[in-house]
Amino acid sequence: MSESRLNALKHACTSSQLLLPDEKPAELDELLEGLHEQYRPETALHVQFVIDAARAIWVLKRNNRRYDEYEQALYKQEPDSTKWTAEQWHQLDLRTRYRTTAERGCTRALKNLAHIRGGWGKFAEAGAEVKPKEEKKKPAPAEKPLALPKAGPPPLYQRIVLTEVEGKTSVQVYPTTEQLQELTNSLAPEVKFERIFEYPSGVHASFRMNVGMWRKLIALEEARGDGVFLNSEEAG
């Protein structure tokens, strides 16, 4: 990827105001450059996977920092945790939940990066490397070679981020429906899929389904034509 494309990737990651005022753009640039160097995305969808991973890692680091800051503040107020109030424990528990949500989002994003390194067509190559060709022996006439199950692709997901500014709702989708349609065109309906709804407050919902159900959802959305994204419970 050229330097200009890397700069475009950085811009895409920061254009939605991901950085808070006290966060350093140089650190986010360093994270993006590291992911770019490690995965070298070429297609538009793979670039989106790298952007999603950078955002997820950044948000996880932020939530880890906030948790540590709040715990330090609690310690300064009262070193003995057995004397903390119910409200203090409640606030700490909220930060634990936010951190857990960020960890799950990061795990999903890193799984999608597996599509870049390895992809679906390279699972067999990975298995071939375990036993070099020259070490293979012909099975005895009475024996049958062991049939191993074929590895399938990692589960897919679509993240829908809803924000409200001055009474107007804005929706951002990662990856877009068009990108996912291109990616899943040749996939079986049984492949696992997850649609995640996220809000700035941290409240979110996650709906697990398969590619077949997701295709039914987008058909319903196109028929409605109101731009609203549906969940699997609304497809019935």
C-alpha positions as CSV (number, residue, x, y, z in Angstrom):
1,M,0.0,0.0,0.0
2,S,1.4,3.4,-1.0
3,E,2.0,6.2,1.5
4,S,-1.0,8.1,0.1
5,R,-3.3,5.1,0.7
6,L,-1.9,4.8,4.2
7,N,-2.7,8.5,4.8
8,A,-6.2,7.9,3.5
9,L,-6.6,5.0,5.9
10,K,-5.5,7.3,8.8
11,H,-8.0,9.9,7.7
12,A,-10.8,7.3,7.5
13,C,-10.1,6.2,11.1
14,T,-10.1,9.7,12.6
15,S,-12.8,11.4,10.4
16,S,-15.6,10.3,12.8
17,Q,-13.9,12.2,15.7
18,L,-12.6,9.1,17.4
19,L,-9.9,11.0,19.3
20,L,-10.8,12.8,22.5
21,P,-9.2,16.1,23.3
22,D,-6.6,14.6,25.6
23,E,-5.6,11.8,23.3
24,K,-2.6,12.0,20.9
25,P,-3.1,11.6,17.2
26,A,0.5,10.4,16.8
27,E,-0.3,7.3,19.0
28,L,-3.3,6.4,16.8
29,D,-1.1,6.9,13.7
30,E,1.5,4.5,15.2
31,L,-1.2,1.9,15.8
32,L,-2.6,2.2,12.3
33,E,0.9,2.0,10.7
34,G,1.6,-1.1,12.8
35,L,-1.6,-2.9,11.7
36,H,-0.9,-1.8,8.1
37,E,2.6,-3.2,8.2
38,Q,1.5,-6.4,9.8
39,Y,-1.6,-7.2,7.5
40,R,-0.9,-5.1,4.4
41,P,-4.6,-4.8,3.3
42,E,-5.2,-4.5,-0.5
43,T,-9.0,-4.6,-1.0
44,A,-11.4,-2.0,0.2
45,L,-13.0,-4.5,2.6
46,H,-9.6,-5.5,4.1
47,V,-8.8,-1.8,4.6
48,Q,-12.1,-1.5,6.5
49,F,-11.1,-4.5,8.6
50,V,-7.8,-2.7,9.6
51,I,-9.7,0.5,10.4
52,D,-12.2,-1.4,12.5
53,A,-9.4,-3.2,14.4
54,A,-7.6,0.1,15.0
55,R,-10.7,1.7,16.4
56,A,-11.5,-1.3,18.6
57,I,-8.0,-1.5,20.0
58,W,-8.0,2.3,20.7
59,V,-11.4,2.1,22.5
60,L,-10.2,-0.8,24.5
61,K,-7.1,1.1,25.6
62,R,-9.3,4.1,26.5
63,N,-11.6,1.9,28.7
64,N,-8.7,0.2,30.4
65,R,-7.3,3.7,31.2
66,R,-10.6,4.9,32.5
67,Y,-11.0,1.9,34.7
68,D,-7.5,2.3,36.2
69,E,-8.0,6.1,36.7
70,Y,-11.3,5.5,38.6
71,E,-9.8,2.8,40.8
72,Q,-6.9,5.1,41.6
73,A,-9.4,7.8,42.5
74,L,-11.3,5.5,44.8
75,Y,-8.1,4.5,46.5
76,K,-7.2,8.1,47.2
77,Q,-10.7,8.7,48.7
78,E,-10.5,5.5,50.8
79,P,-7.6,3.0,50.7
80,D,-9.7,0.3,52.4
81,S,-11.9,-1.1,49.7
82,T,-14.2,-2.7,52.3
83,K,-15.3,0.8,53.3
84,W,-16.3,1.9,49.7
85,T,-20.0,2.8,49.3
86,A,-22.5,1.0,47.2
87,E,-22.4,3.9,44.7
88,Q,-18.6,3.7,44.4
89,W,-18.8,-0.1,43.7
90,H,-21.6,0.5,41.2
91,Q,-19.5,3.1,39.3
92,L,-16.6,0.7,39.3
93,D,-18.8,-2.1,38.0
94,L,-20.0,0.1,35.2
95,R,-16.5,0.7,34.1
96,T,-15.8,-3.0,34.2
97,R,-18.8,-3.6,31.9
98,Y,-17.7,-0.9,29.5
99,R,-14.2,-2.5,29.4
100,T,-15.7,-6.0,28.8
101,T,-17.8,-4.6,25.9
102,A,-14.7,-3.0,24.4
103,E,-12.8,-6.3,24.8
104,R,-15.5,-8.2,22.9
105,G,-15.5,-5.6,20.2
106,C,-11.7,-5.9,19.9
107,T,-11.9,-9.7,19.7
108,R,-14.4,-9.5,16.9
109,A,-12.3,-7.0,15.0
110,L,-9.2,-9.1,15.3
111,K,-11.1,-12.2,14.1
112,N,-12.0,-10.3,10.9
113,L,-8.4,-9.5,10.4
114,A,-7.9,-13.3,10.0
115,H,-9.6,-12.9,6.6
116,I,-6.6,-10.9,5.4
117,R,-3.9,-13.1,6.8
118,G,-4.7,-16.6,5.6
119,G,-8.2,-16.1,4.2
120,W,-10.5,-19.0,3.4
121,G,-8.4,-20.4,0.6
122,K,-5.2,-20.8,2.7
123,F,-6.5,-23.0,5.5
124,A,-5.3,-26.1,3.6
125,E,-1.8,-24.5,3.1
126,A,-1.5,-24.0,6.8
127,G,-2.2,-27.7,7.4
128,A,0.3,-28.7,4.7
129,E,3.1,-26.9,6.6
130,V,2.7,-29.1,9.6
131,K,4.0,-32.2,7.7
132,P,6.6,-31.5,4.9
133,K,6.0,-33.4,1.7
134,E,9.1,-35.5,2.0
135,E,8.0,-36.9,5.3
136,K,4.7,-38.3,4.1
137,K,4.4,-42.1,4.0
138,K,2.0,-44.2,2.0
139,P,-0.6,-45.8,4.2
140,A,-0.7,-49.5,4.5
141,P,-3.1,-51.2,2.0
142,A,-5.6,-52.0,4.8
143,E,-5.6,-48.5,6.3
144,K,-7.7,-45.5,5.2
145,P,-6.3,-42.0,5.5
146,L,-7.7,-40.0,8.4
147,A,-10.4,-37.5,7.1
148,L,-10.1,-34.2,9.0
149,P,-12.9,-31.7,8.9
150,K,-12.2,-28.7,6.7
151,A,-11.7,-25.4,8.5
152,G,-14.4,-22.8,7.8
153,P,-14.1,-19.0,7.6
154,P,-14.2,-17.0,10.9
155,P,-17.6,-15.6,11.8
156,L,-18.6,-12.3,10.2
157,Y,-20.1,-9.3,11.8
158,Q,-21.7,-5.9,10.9
159,R,-21.4,-3.0,13.4
160,I,-24.1,-0.3,13.3
161,V,-23.2,2.9,15.2
162,L,-26.0,5.3,15.9
163,T,-25.4,8.8,17.1
164,E,-27.9,11.7,17.8
165,V,-26.8,15.3,17.3
166,E,-29.3,18.2,17.7
167,G,-32.3,15.8,17.4
168,K,-31.0,14.1,14.2
169,T,-29.9,10.5,14.2
170,S,-26.8,9.6,12.2
171,V,-26.0,6.0,11.3
172,Q,-22.6,4.6,10.4
173,V,-22.1,1.0,9.3
174,Y,-18.9,-1.1,9.3
175,P,-18.5,-2.8,7.0
176,T,-21.2,-1.6,4.6
177,T,-24.0,-3.9,3.4
178,E,-22.5,-3.6,-0.1
179,Q,-19.1,-4.7,1.1
180,L,-20.5,-7.7,3.0
181,Q,-22.7,-8.7,0.0
182,E,-19.5,-8.9,-2.1
183,L,-17.7,-10.8,0.6
184,T,-20.6,-13.3,1.3
185,N,-21.7,-13.8,-2.3
186,S,-20.2,-17.3,-2.5
187,L,-20.8,-18.3,1.2
188,A,-23.3,-20.9,2.4
189,P,-26.3,-19.5,4.3
190,E,-25.1,-21.4,7.4
191,V,-22.0,-19.3,7.9
192,K,-22.2,-17.5,11.3
193,F,-23.0,-13.8,11.3
194,E,-23.5,-11.2,14.0
195,R,-25.2,-7.7,13.7
196,I,-24.2,-5.3,16.5
197,F,-26.0,-2.1,17.4
198,E,-23.8,0.4,19.3
199,Y,-24.6,3.8,20.9
200,P,-22.2,6.5,22.3
201,S,-23.5,5.8,25.8
202,G,-22.1,2.3,25.6
203,V,-25.6,0.7,25.4
204,H,-25.6,-1.9,22.6
205,A,-27.4,-5.0,21.4
206,S,-25.9,-8.0,19.6
207,F,-27.9,-10.4,17.4
208,R,-26.3,-13.6,16.3
209,M,-27.6,-15.3,13.2
210,N,-26.3,-16.8,10.0
211,V,-25.7,-15.4,6.5
212,G,-29.0,-16.7,5.3
213,M,-30.9,-14.8,8.0
214,W,-28.8,-11.7,7.2
215,R,-29.7,-11.9,3.6
216,K,-33.4,-12.0,4.6
217,L,-32.9,-8.9,6.8
218,I,-31.4,-6.8,4.0
219,A,-34.1,-7.8,1.6
220,L,-36.7,-6.6,4.1
221,E,-34.8,-3.4,4.6
222,E,-34.6,-2.7,0.9
223,A,-38.4,-3.4,0.7
224,R,-39.1,-0.9,3.5
225,G,-36.8,1.8,2.0
226,D,-36.7,3.9,5.2
227,G,-33.0,3.3,6.0
228,V,-33.7,1.5,9.2
229,F,-31.5,-1.5,10.1
230,L,-33.4,-4.5,11.5
231,N,-32.4,-7.2,13.9
232,S,-33.1,-11.0,13.5
233,E,-36.0,-10.8,15.9
234,E,-37.9,-8.5,13.5
235,A,-37.5,-10.7,10.5
236,G,-40.2,-13.1,11.5
